[in-house]
Amino acid sequence: MEASAIRLRDLRKSFGDTTAVAGVDLEIRDGEFFSMLGPSGSGKTTVLRMVAGFESPTSGTIELAGQDVTRRAPFERDVHTVFQDYALFPHMTVEQNVAYSLKVRRVPKAERLVRARKALAEVRLEGFGGRRPSQLSGGQRQRVALARALVGRPRVLLLDEPLGALDLKLREQMQIELKALQREVGITFVFVTHDQEEALTMSDRVAVFHQGRIEQVGTPAEIYERPATAFVASFVGTSNLLTGEAALRVLGESGTHSIRPEKIRVLKETADPDEEGHNTAVGTVAEVVYLGDATRFLVDLDGGGRLTALQQNLDTSAEDVAGYRGTRVRLRWQRRHTVHVPD
């Protein structure tokens, strides 16, 4: 059986009295695009730094390709890290930046040049080798950082919120390019982010971190459609949580239940309440938020609680939806889209 690219066993890290990582077990497959997702302070970056060798674990083990590297120095691990600030040398050309690690390893100059140019071609920066980092855009500097990481062909590439400094449009473009690049080179990518859309867009699998632990590991679809905990349901995307008396009245059962807003249809109050295989609830529209391509409806339910519904604006405009505020509506969604979340 082929060894995993990364295997973590009961990994823990404390800083004085503060526990940053509270026992993480994780396996990341060879050639996988894997994201560690969570809010600030959830432990994801600390785990990445321990894998890179920049932090030593308080306890637990780190294996790379089946070898225990827990106490090895960063340069003794077959990994490379890309940071949010790029960390490029301003006095060097792009080509010199990319080739620097090869120079340190005493790779002959002619080979360094060939490999650096190939790495720049992989990130679509052919012809940029003679420029300085200051002459590049933010997206181009990010690609140079990627080329520098890829030139040595590490087994694992660690990316610490690398797109955080980019504007929205460039970030979305780089998300697509990063995933395409990972498919091309076949290297294991481990990506740390607090951006749920980023993780869902690019990843083969996602680990959701919270308070130093992993709440759930799964494919983007599994994480989004079948959240394992209330935290995952609320943090990954937007989710409605029905609990207590509201859940009992609306769904006929107690506990905590998650319903994604885009699964809910907003209908007239007089619409048939008994469509087979559906849940339904009546309420009053408390607020309407026009988003351009869609409209968000916040509905206070007669049975208690509030649900948010999201509808595409296929035939409506801002003027059309504004009149919904204060109106009575019926919400309907397929029963299979009501997900029970363990308390």
Buried (B, 14 or more C-beta within 10 A) or exposed (E): EEBBBBBBBEBBBBEEEEBBBBBBEBBBBBBBBBBBBBEEBBBBBBBBBBBBBBBEBBEBBBBBBEEEBBEEEBEEBBBBBBBBEBEBEEEBBBBBBBBBBBEEEEBEEEEBBEBBBBBBEBBEBEEBBEBBBEEBEBBBBBBBBBBBBBBBBBBBBBBBBBBBBBEEEBBBEBBEBBBEBBEEBEBBBBBBBBBBEBBBBBBBBBBBBBBBBBBBBBBBEBBBBBBBBBBBBBBBBBBBBBBEEBBBBBBEEBBBBBBBBBBBBBBEEEBEEEEEEBBBBBBBBEBBEBEEEBBBBBBEBEBBBBBBBBBEBEEBEEEEBEEBEEBEBBBBBBEEBBBEBEE
